[in-house]
Amino acid sequence: MQRQHERNLEILTALGEGTPVTQRALAARLGVALGLANLCLRRLASKGLIKVIEFPAKPSARKRLRYVLTPKGVAEKTRLSYEYMAYSLRLLRRTRGNLRETMASLHAAGMKRFAIFRVGEAAELAYLTLREFGLEPVGVFDREAGGRFLGFPVRSLGAGRGGDRRSHRGDVRSARAAAGRARRAGRARRQVRHPEPPDRSGRAERKDGAMKRDRVRPIRWPAAS
């Protein structure tokens, strides 16, 4: 189903509820900008699906608009609703098929323990697929704990990993700091140059040479008188 058709269906459904709706409220309901909501309303009015009524008629009063469905708009709303239902059923069957294929391969590999993360319609489909294989989820997890889903208590993701998420981040920071200190210590060891041992052999030779020179020093005898 095209995105524009979805927006038209949402607008026609909102107008068909009978309560007055402003353009700003429609924009918030569609999740679009106010200018885009105005453009969608103009397109529907140009096709004769809605009727725009201005009130009050006093010149000094602020002009306000009211949007009403026409018979043609009611027929278009019914057609788009049927189209959206058919699209949703096709998407549901496709999703169930993908889940069955994935679960069949995992079940054939010997996996027996499964957990459901996040609650909602997709989680309900995953639970139904697990039941088709005779399996029960070991738990239901979400970002925040609280409430129950399909009879299971919803636990936080940190509880499933064996600790609080903040303590996990603290452990990671401590490990990174220790690794940084180790790298800095390694660089410091590489930068230190150990002095070479003194050459004692040369010093010994110098001493020996001096001793030899002392031993071979000539003796001067006193001159004869």
C-alpha positions as CSV (number, residue, x, y, z in Angstrom):
1,M,0.0,0.0,0.0
2,Q,1.4,3.4,-1.0
3,R,2.2,5.9,1.7
4,Q,-0.1,8.5,0.2
5,H,-3.0,6.1,0.3
6,E,-2.3,5.4,4.0
7,R,-2.4,9.2,4.7
8,N,-5.6,9.6,2.8
9,L,-7.2,6.7,4.8
10,E,-6.0,8.2,8.1
11,I,-7.5,11.6,7.2
12,L,-10.8,10.2,6.0
13,T,-11.0,8.0,9.1
14,A,-10.3,11.0,11.4
15,L,-13.0,13.1,9.6
16,G,-15.4,10.3,9.6
17,E,-15.3,10.1,13.4
18,G,-17.6,13.2,13.5
19,T,-15.6,15.4,15.8
20,P,-14.2,18.7,14.4
21,V,-10.5,18.3,13.6
22,T,-8.0,21.1,12.9
23,Q,-5.1,20.9,10.4
24,R,-2.7,21.0,13.3
25,A,-4.4,18.0,15.0
26,L,-4.3,16.1,11.7
27,A,-0.6,16.8,11.2
28,A,0.1,15.5,14.7
29,R,-2.0,12.4,14.0
30,L,-0.2,11.7,10.7
31,G,3.2,12.6,12.1
32,V,3.9,15.1,9.3
33,A,4.5,18.8,9.0
34,L,1.6,21.2,9.0
35,G,2.2,22.2,5.4
36,L,2.0,18.6,4.2
37,A,-1.2,18.0,6.1
38,N,-2.7,21.1,4.3
39,L,-1.6,19.8,1.0
40,C,-3.2,16.4,1.6
41,L,-6.5,18.1,2.5
42,R,-6.4,20.2,-0.6
43,R,-5.9,17.1,-2.8
44,L,-8.8,15.3,-1.1
45,A,-11.0,18.4,-1.6
46,S,-10.0,18.7,-5.3
47,K,-11.1,15.1,-5.8
48,G,-14.5,15.7,-4.2
49,L,-13.8,13.4,-1.2
50,I,-14.2,16.0,1.5
51,K,-16.0,19.4,1.7
52,V,-14.5,22.5,3.3
53,I,-16.9,24.7,5.2
54,E,-16.0,28.1,6.5
55,F,-17.5,29.6,9.7
56,P,-18.3,32.0,11.2
57,A,-19.3,34.4,8.4
58,K,-18.5,37.6,10.3
59,P,-15.8,39.6,8.6
60,S,-14.2,40.7,11.9
61,A,-14.0,37.1,13.3
62,R,-11.2,34.7,12.7
63,K,-11.9,32.4,9.8
64,R,-12.2,28.8,10.8
65,L,-12.5,25.7,8.5
66,R,-14.4,22.5,9.0
67,Y,-13.9,19.4,6.9
68,V,-16.8,17.0,6.2
69,L,-16.8,13.7,4.3
70,T,-18.8,13.6,1.1
71,P,-20.6,10.4,-0.1
72,K,-17.7,9.9,-2.5
73,G,-15.3,10.2,0.4
74,V,-17.2,7.6,2.4
75,A,-16.9,5.1,-0.6
76,E,-13.2,5.9,-1.0
77,K,-12.7,5.3,2.8
78,T,-14.3,1.9,2.5
79,R,-12.2,1.0,-0.5
80,L,-8.9,2.1,1.2
81,S,-9.9,0.2,4.3
82,Y,-10.3,-3.0,2.4
83,E,-7.0,-2.4,0.6
84,Y,-5.2,-1.8,3.8
85,M,-6.7,-4.9,5.4
86,A,-5.6,-7.1,2.5
87,Y,-2.1,-5.5,2.6
88,S,-1.9,-6.2,6.4
89,L,-2.9,-9.9,5.9
90,R,-0.3,-10.3,3.2
91,L,2.4,-8.8,5.4
92,L,1.3,-11.0,8.3
93,R,1.5,-14.2,6.2
94,R,4.9,-13.2,4.9
95,T,6.2,-12.5,8.4
96,R,4.9,-15.8,9.8
97,G,6.6,-17.6,6.9
98,N,9.9,-15.9,7.6
99,L,9.7,-16.8,11.3
100,R,8.9,-20.4,10.6
101,E,11.9,-20.8,8.3
102,T,14.2,-19.2,10.9
103,M,12.8,-21.3,13.7
104,A,13.0,-24.5,11.7
105,S,16.7,-24.0,11.0
106,L,17.5,-23.1,14.6
107,H,15.4,-26.0,15.9
108,A,17.1,-28.4,13.5
109,A,20.5,-27.2,14.8
110,G,19.5,-28.3,18.4
111,M,18.6,-24.9,19.9
112,K,15.9,-25.3,22.5
113,R,16.1,-22.1,24.6
114,F,14.7,-18.9,23.2
115,A,13.9,-15.5,24.8
116,I,11.7,-12.7,23.4
117,F,13.1,-9.2,23.4
118,R,10.6,-6.3,23.3
119,V,6.9,-6.6,23.6
120,G,4.3,-5.9,20.9
121,E,2.6,-7.4,17.9
122,A,5.9,-8.8,16.5
123,A,6.6,-10.5,19.8
124,E,3.2,-12.1,19.7
125,L,4.0,-13.6,16.3
126,A,7.3,-14.9,17.6
127,Y,5.5,-16.5,20.5
128,L,3.0,-18.2,18.2
129,T,5.8,-19.5,16.1
130,L,7.6,-20.9,19.1
131,R,4.4,-22.7,20.2
132,E,4.1,-24.3,16.7
133,F,7.4,-26.1,17.5
134,G,6.3,-27.0,21.0
135,L,8.7,-24.5,22.6
136,E,8.2,-22.0,25.4
137,P,10.3,-18.9,25.7
138,V,12.6,-18.8,28.8
139,G,11.7,-15.2,29.4
140,V,10.5,-11.9,28.0
141,F,13.0,-8.9,28.2
142,D,12.7,-5.2,27.4
143,R,14.7,-2.1,28.0
144,E,12.7,-1.4,31.1
145,A,11.3,-4.0,33.5
146,G,7.6,-4.0,34.5
147,G,4.3,-5.6,33.7
148,R,3.5,-8.9,32.2
149,F,3.4,-10.1,28.5
150,L,1.7,-13.3,27.5
151,G,1.8,-14.5,31.1
152,F,5.5,-13.8,31.5
153,P,7.0,-11.1,33.7
154,V,8.9,-8.5,31.6
155,R,12.4,-8.2,32.9
156,S,15.1,-5.7,32.0
157,L,17.8,-6.6,29.5
158,G,20.5,-6.1,32.2
159,A,18.9,-8.8,34.4
160,G,19.2,-11.3,31.5
161,R,22.9,-10.6,31.1
162,G,23.6,-11.2,34.8
163,G,24.0,-7.7,36.1
164,D,23.0,-4.1,35.9
165,R,23.7,-2.2,32.7
166,R,25.5,0.5,34.7
167,S,27.8,-2.0,36.3
168,H,28.5,-3.6,32.9
169,R,29.5,-0.1,31.6
170,G,31.7,0.4,34.6
171,D,33.5,-2.9,34.0
172,V,34.1,-2.0,30.4
173,R,35.5,1.4,31.4
174,S,37.8,-0.3,34.0
175,A,39.0,-2.8,31.4
176,R,39.8,0.0,28.9
177,A,41.6,2.0,31.6
178,A,43.7,-1.0,32.5
179,A,44.6,-1.6,28.9
180,G,45.6,2.0,28.5
181,R,47.9,1.9,31.5
182,A,49.5,-1.3,30.1
183,R,50.1,0.3,26.7
184,R,51.6,3.4,28.3
185,A,53.8,1.2,30.5
186,G,55.0,-0.7,27.5
187,R,55.9,2.5,25.6
188,A,57.8,3.7,28.7
189,R,59.8,0.5,28.9
190,R,60.7,0.8,25.2
191,Q,61.8,4.4,25.6
192,V,64.3,3.6,28.5
193,R,67.7,2.8,27.1
194,H,69.8,0.6,29.4
195,P,73.4,1.8,29.6
196,E,76.0,-0.5,28.3
197,P,78.3,-2.2,30.9
198,P,81.6,-0.5,31.3
199,D,84.5,-1.8,29.4
200,R,86.6,-3.1,32.3
201,S,89.0,-4.8,30.0
202,G,90.3,-1.4,28.6
203,R,90.6,0.0,32.1
204,A,92.6,-3.1,33.1
205,E,94.8,-2.7,30.0
206,R,95.5,0.9,31.0
207,K,96.4,-0.1,34.5
208,D,98.6,-2.9,33.2
209,G,100.3,-0.5,30.8
210,A,100.9,2.0,33.6
211,M,102.3,-0.8,35.8
212,K,104.5,-2.0,32.9
213,R,105.7,1.5,32.4
214,D,106.5,1.8,36.1
215,R,108.4,-1.5,36.0
216,V,110.5,-0.7,33.0
217,R,111.3,2.8,34.2
218,P,115.1,3.2,34.0
219,I,117.1,3.6,37.2
220,R,119.5,6.5,37.1
221,W,122.7,5.8,39.0
222,P,124.5,8.7,40.6
223,A,127.4,10.0,38.6
224,A,130.9,9.1,39.8
225,S,132.7,11.8,41.7
